[in-house]
């Protein structure tokens, strides 16, 4: 075999690796609301180990896609496959058990509970939830509660919310609530996290913290992310690949550089502003 042939085959092998079976595969999703078609044959793939961005104008169907994938809205056509398992139209709690978690545009914390209590509620199948166990297995209940508390404290330290662990969740700032949402997902040891506009309403300091947390979780814990975000600077610096949606379907998928320079994207979503800023 010639050196040139070997080099060609090596390059081909290297380039074929991203085409491995996706962790999340969405094909032909349909969803109507009255006379409005919110998802019109939406397709996308999210590969394990990536931080994938999802962008598009208001009304493109991004949040609806999240809601259908996670079981909050029913698909009226199409399929959602997670790690080879068909999870289409499963209820949210069953999808949650498959290792798929999501956050919301508007945080949904339990306002009357403390930050720590918000995290301790997340794990499923807690022994203390069964009345008979509380009576007959008090030691097991206490032991599991101690383990959950220790994990919650560890997660709060990681997202730098340990200092407000006893504060009512309703008293947190908008940025802190976004960090709390991320912390709640970490209580489940997820494989895939869908983040719906994590940067919305977050000040620059907390934005940097949130972004670095996502990178660390992806790099060190192997968590895969799919991120909806209107902040193009955050998307372009954090995500690769980036998926662009328009009118309920995928317009394109590419690297940040490819998306940044695609005429359709520049015209429809970025208005040329990002390209100008980049020179």
N, C-alpha and C positions, 0 to 999 in steps of 0.2 A: 504494500500500500504506500502510495507516495505521500510526502509530507503535506502536499496541498490537499489531497483527498482526506487525510486524517484531520487536518484543520477544519475542512468543510463539514465533516461528520461531527466533530466536536462542537462546532458552532451550532449545527442543526440540533444536536442533543440539548445544548444549553437553552436554545430558544424554545424547545418543545416543553420544557419543564413547567412553565406557567399554565399550560393547557391541561394539567392534571385535573382530576374530578373536583368540581367546586364543592366547597362546604355548604353554600346556599345556592340553589338554582331555582329561579323564578321563570316560568314560561307561560306566555299568553294570558296573563291575568286580566280579568274583566271585572269592572265594578261600576254600577250606575247608581246615581242618587236622583230619583225622579227622572227628569228628562236629561240630566247631565251625565255624560260618560266620563268618570274620573280616571279610570284605568281602561285603556283601549289596546289590549294585547301586550301588556308590559312584560318585558324580558330583562333579566339581569343575572349575573353570576358574581358571587363573592368567594374568593379563594382563601383557604386557610392561611393564617399568618399575616394577612394584609390589613391595612387601614384604608378602606375603600370609601371614597367620597361620592355623594349623591347630590347633584345640583340641578337647578332649573328654576324658572320663574314661579311666582305664586300661581297656584292652580294647575301646575304641571302634573300633580298626582303623587308627589313624594310622600307626604304624610299618610295619604290613603294607602299607598303601597305598604308602608310600615304597619298600618292598622290591619290590613288583610293578611300580611305575612305572619303577624303575631296573634291572629285570631280575634281581634276586636271588631272587625267587620268580615262578613262572609264573602268569599270570592264567588262570582257568578260565572266563572269560567277560568280555565288555566290551572296550573299546578304550582305548589311550593314544596320543594324537596330540600330537606336538611340532612346532610351527611348520609344520603341514600334513603332516608325515610320520608315518605309522603306525609306532610303535616298539614295539607290543605284543609282548611275549615275545622281543624281541631280547636277545642276551647283553649283560651289563653293559659290556663293552669297546666294543661298537658304539654303545650308547646314549651312552657317554662321548664318543665321537667326534662326536655330534650336538650337543655343547655342554651336556649336562646332567650335573651333578656332585652328589654328596651327601656329607654327613658322617654319623657314627653317634653313637648315644646314648653308647656307650662308644668312645672314640677308638681307632683301629686303626693307630697309628704303628708303624714298624719300630724296635723298641726297641733293637736292637744297632747301629743306625746313628746318626750325628750328626743334629742338627736340619737342618743344611744338606744332608746327603746324602738325607734324607727328601724334600726338595723336588726335588733334582736327579734323582731316580728317576722323577718323575711324567710328564714329557713323553714322548709316544709317538714311535715311528719314529726313535729316535736312531741316528745313523750308526754309532756305536761298538758298537751291539748286534750288528752283523754282523761276524763274524770276518774275512771277506775285506776289508771296509772298513778294519778296524784295520791290516791288512797293507798294503793297496794305497793307502789314502787317509788316512794318519795326520794330514796337515794339516787335512783336513775334520773329522776326529774331534776334534782339539784345538780347532779354531775353534768348532764347535758346543758342545763342553763348556764353553768359556769363555763363550759367550753364555748358556747355561743357568745357569751359576754366577752370572753378573752379574744375571740376572733373579731367581734365588733369593735373592740378597742383598738386592735391591731389595724383594722381597715380605716378607722377614723384617724389614726396617726398617719397612715399612708397618705390620705387625702388632706391632711393638715387641718382636721376639724376636731382633734382631740380636746382642744381648749374649750369647745362649746358642747361637749358631750351631754351635759345636764341641762342645756338650754332647751326651751320649747322650740320645736321645729318652726313654728309660725313666726318666731322672732328673728330667724336668720335672714341675711340679705339675699337678694336674687342670685348672686353668684354662689353664695354658700349653699343655697338650696340645690343648685345644679351639681355641686360637689357631693351633696348628700344623696342625690339621685344616683350618681356614679357609685358611691359607696354602697348603696343598697344592692345594686347589681352584683357587686363583688362578694356579697354574702352568699351567693349561689354558686360560686366557682364556674362562671359561664364559659362556653366555648365561643359564642358569638354575641356581641352587644350592638344593638341598633340605637344610635344616639340621634335624637331629633332636636336639632339646633342647640347644641350644648353651649354655644357662645352667646346666645340671645340674652341681652340684658346683663351681661357679665362685664365687670370693669377690666381694664387691661392686665392688672396684676393677677386677678383670679383666672383670667383667660390663659395667661402663660402657665399658671399652675395646673389648670385643667388639661391643657394641651400636653404638658410634660407627663402628667399622670397617664394619659392615653398612650403616649409613646412607651413609657416604662412598662405598662401592663401588656402591651403588644410584644415588646422586646423580651421581657424577663418572664412573663407568665404565659406567653403564647396565645393571648386572647385576640380574637379577630374582631374588627370593628367595621360597621357600615355607618357612615356619618352624613346626615343631612345638615347643611350649613349654608347660610347666605354670605358669611364672611369669606370672601374669596382669598384673602391673604392666609387665613387659617387653613382652608381647603388645599391651596396650592403648596403650602409648606408641610402639611401633615399627611396628606392622602396620596396614595398611588396604588391602583389606578383611580380615575375619576369617571363616574357615570353621569351623563347628562340626560335629563328627561324633558320631554315637551309634549303637551297635549295627551298625557296619559300613557306615553310609551317612551322607549329609549331612543334618543337621538344619536348618541355615540358613546363609546368608552375608549379611554386612552390615558396616557400619562399626563401629568399636569402640563407639561410642555405642549403636548399634542392638543389638549383641550384649550389651552391658552391661545394657541395659534389657529384654531379651526375657525374659518370665517362665519360659519353658522352660529357657533357659540358666542363669538365676539359680538355679532350683530344682535342676537336674540337675548343674551343673558348678561354679558359683560359690557356691552355698548362700547367696546374698545378701551374702556377706562383702565382695565388691568394691564392690557398690552402697552398702553401709553406710560403707565407708571413703571413698567419694567423696562421702558426704553426701546 
